[in-house]
């Protein structure tokens, strides 16, 4: 049985849950909720595929945008991969030479953590971009044939794929990497292994940040350049209306929107999401209860978001106010649910030190 002395000391000296659980139990909810989010993504994709793609002209324009977005990301990721592997090599060497835990395998832990963060961040951006370019044409067709209510559901489903891909890959990947890093320190107590792992997973956040920085900036520069080019050449020189697909720069502008606002934003959100968990785990200082809290709350947030997804909807002929309220309903439902779930987690995890737990609950509510 794993014993966490810091947790026992803070809980008044009594050995009880969660002070007697293992690292695997601490991240179990994160692994389960992350995996559930990815299964939910499959459900959303299946639902999205049921809606038609529209006319041949719509598909032709959509395919050009999709092809351009994929070509851009392939090129961007090719150059980024060189940076990622160079940084992986540097971390591997530096932390093998001077390991913080006096274990020569620290280089593998820090470097592998960085590589995992970068890879999953890039994957989240790519997955969201591919689905977004496909959902766009289906939304257009739904709006033309079936009205606003169906079009909103199709558009929201396409966006939800991006969101649940980000949190699913982020929480599942971070939980698995954190758990894997704790192994190998067999002679050290649990609280020390948790502390070493908390230091090493900062590499995960660093890797995610690296991809987010380049993806967001590169995509933003590209889409702005294409937007300006489309306006100058199309409207000023050739007298072509704005957003007319006969202007190649309009296609390029839409490509930029997908690689910057979708793939870049996805990588950015991935970095912010995992960064907040990493910060909380680092501040836990090896206390198993405080380590569990961010993983379990993040898992509860995923479940709340799934339930909130089904609350979004509107009627045909709705105005701007009704459309905004339709989206707000999902946010409100998810927020209320995650606060309720967090209250249960606090009551269960912080049984003998509720002062810690309710402070965390207040932060979640804020």
N, C-alpha and C positions, 0 to 999 in steps of 0.2 A: 504494500500500500504506500502511495506517495504521500509524504507529509511536507507541508509548506510552513516552515517555522515562522516566517513573517506574518502570514495570515493568522496563525494560532496566537501569536503575541498580540496582534491588533484586535483579535476576537475575545480577548480575556483569558487565554490559556486553555480553552476547551478544544479538543480535537473533534470537529464535526464538519459537515458540508459547509463551504467548499474547500476547506483547508486540507482535506484528505483525498482530493481527486488528482488525477494525472493531467499532464499537458494535453493529452488527446481529448479528455473530457472537456477541458477548458475551451478548445476550438471546435468541438463537435457540432455545436449549433451553427457555427460559421460554415463548416463543410457541408452540413445538411441543407442549410438555406441557400448557399451558393449553387449547389447542385440542383435544388428545386427551381431556382431562378432560370437555369439553363434549360431545364425541362419545360418551363413555362414559355421560354423563347421558342421552342419547337412547336408548342401549341399555338402560339401567335403566328408563326410562319405558316402553319397549316391553315389557320383561319384566313390569313392574308391571301394565300394562293387561290382561295375559292372565288375571289373577285376577279372579273375579266380585265384584261389589259387594254382593251379599246381597239381603235381602228389601226390600219396598217401605217398611216401617217404618224399617229401618236407613238406607235411602237418604234418606228424608224427614228424619230427624234429622241425617244427615251434610250434606245440602244446606243445612239451616238454619245449621249451624255454618260451613260454607264461605261462605255468603252474608254472614253476620255478620262473619267475619274479613276478607273482601274489602272490605266497607263500612267497617270500622274503618281498614284500611290506606289505602284511598283518601282518607279524610278526613285521616288523619295525614300522608300524603305531600303532600296539597294545602297544608297549613300549613307543612310542612317545605320545600316548594319555594320559598316566599316567602323563608325564611331563606337557603336555598342561593343563590338568585339575587342576594340582597342582598350576601352575602359574596363571590360571584363578581365583582360590580360593584366592591366595595371593593378586592379584590385586583388587579383589572384596572387600576384607577386608580392605586393606590399604587405598584405595581411598574412601571407605565409612566412615572410621574413620577420615581421614583428607582430605576432598574433596577440590580440587583447586578452585572450583567455589562456595564453601559453600553450595552446594546442595548434600544431602546424596546419591542421585542416581548416583553420579559420579563413584562409584564403579562398578555399572552395565555397565555404558558406557565404561569405560576403560577395564574391564574384557571381556565384550561382543565383543568389538573391537578386542582384542587379539584373542579371540576364533574364530571370523570370519576370521581373517587373516590366522591363522593356518589351519583352515578347508579348506578354498578355495585354499591355497597353496598345501595342500596334494591332494585335488581333481584334481588340474591342473596336478600334477605329475602323478597321477594314470591314468587319462584320456589319457594323451600323451603316457604313456607306453603301455596301452592296444592297442591303435591304431598302434603304431610303430611295435609291435610284429606281428600284422596282416598285416601291409603294407609291411614288409620285404619279406614275401613269395610271395606276389602278384607282387612285383617289380622283384623278381627273375624270376617268370614265364613270366612276360611281356618282360624282357630282352631276355629270351630264345626263345620266340615265335614271338614277334612283333618288337624287335629291340630297339636301344638306345633311340630314341625319346619318345616312349611310356613309357619305363622304367623310364626315367627321370621325366615324368609327374606323374607317379604313386608314385615314391619316394618323389617327391616334394609335392604332395598332402598329403601324410602321415605326412610329416614334418610340413606342413601348419596347419594341425589339432592341433598339439601341440602348435604352435605359436598363433593361434587365440583362442585356449582354454585359454592360459595364459593371453592374453590381454583382452579377453572378460570377464572372471571371475574376473580378477584384477580390471578393470575399472568399471564394473557393481557393483561388491561387494563393492569397496571403495566408489563409489558415493552414494550407498544406505546407507551404514554405516554412512558416513559423514552427509548425510541429516537427518537420524534418530537421530543422536546425537544432532543436533541443536534443536530438539523439547524438550519441557519440561522446557526451560528457558523463560517462557512467560513474565516475568517482566523485562527481560534484553533487551537492544537494539540489533539490528541485528549484528552489528560489534562485540559485546561482545560474542554473541552466536556462531558466526563463529570462533572466537578466541578460545573459550572453545572447540569447536568441533575439531579444528586443533590440540590442545593438546591431545585430547582423541584418535584421529586416529593414533597417534604414536604407540598405542597398536596394531593396525592392521599390521603395518610394523614389529613390534617386533614378532608377531605371525608368520608372513610369514618367517622372518629370522630364527626363531627357527626350522621350518620344513626344510628350505633350507639347513641349516648347517648340520643337522643330515642326511638328505637324500643324500646330495652330498658326505659327508665324508664316511658314511657307505657304500653307493653304490660303491664309488671309492676303498675303502679297499677290498671289496668283489671281485670286478672284477679283481683287481691286484693279489689278492691271487689265484683266479681261473686261471688266465693267467699263472702265474708262475707254478702252479701245473700241468696245461695242458702241458707245455713245458718240465718240469722235468720228469713227468711220461710217457707222450706220446712219445716225440721225443727221450729223453735220454735213458729211461729204456726199453720201449716197441717198439721203432723204428716205431711209428705210425706217418704219415705225420701231419704237422701243420694244425689245423682247420678241422681235420677229425672227423665227428660226431660219430664214433665208440668209441672215447675217451670221457667218461662222463664229464671230466673237460672242454672239449671244449663247451659242452652244458652249463656248469656252467659259463664259460667265457662269452658266449653270453647273459646269464641271467644277469650277472653283467653289461654288456654294456648297457642293457635296463634299469636296475634300477638305474645305476649311471649316464650314459650319457644322458638318456632320462628323467626318472622321477626326478632324482636329478637335472639335468640341468633345467628342467621345473620349479621346485620349486625355484631354484636359480634365474631364469629369472623373475619369478613372483615377488619375493622379490625386485629385482632391479627395476622393472617397477613401482610397487606401491610405493616403497621408494622414487623415484624421484618425483612423484606427491605429496606425503606427505610432502617432504621437501619444495617444492614450495608453497604449501598451508600454511605451518607453517610460511614461510617468508612473506606471504601476510599480516599478522598482522590484520586480520579482514576486509581488504579492499575487497569488493565484486568483483570488477573488476579483481584484482590480484588473487582472489580465482577461478574465472571462467576460467582464462587463461590456467592453466595446464590441467583442465578437458576437455576443448574444444579442445586444441591442441592434447591431447591424443586421443580424439574421431576422430579428423581429420586424425591422423596417422593411425588409424584402417581402415578408408575408403580408404586412399592412399595405404595401404598394400593390401587391397582387389583388387584394380585395378592393382597394381603391380604384383599380383599373376598370372594374365592372360598374362603378358608379358614374362614369363619364358617359354622357349622352345628351342629345338635344332633339328637338322636333324640326320638321321642315318649315322653312320660312322664318327661322329664328334670326333675331338681330344681333348686333355686336354684343349687347349686354347679356343676352341669353347664351351666346357662345362662350363668353368669358365665364359665366356662371357654371356652364357645363364642365369646363376644365377645373374651376375652383372646387366643384363637388368632389372630384377625385382627390384633390389636395387635402380638403377638409376631412374627408373620411379616413384617408391614410394617416393624417396627423393625429386624429383622435385615437385611432387604433394603436399607433405606435406608442402613444403616451400610456394607454392602458396596458399594453404588453410590457413596457418598461417598468411600470409600477409592480407588476407581478414578478419580473426578474429581480428588481431591487429587494422585494420582500423575501424572495427565496435565497438569493446569493448573499445578502448582507443581513443575515438573521441576528447576529450579535453585535453589529455595528451599523445600525440603520442610518446613523449620522452621515457616514460616507455615501451610502446608497442614495439617500434623498437629495444630497447635494448633486450627485450625478443625474438624478431624475430631473432636478430643476434645470440643469444645463441642457438636457434633452428637450425639455418643454420650451426653453428659450430659443 
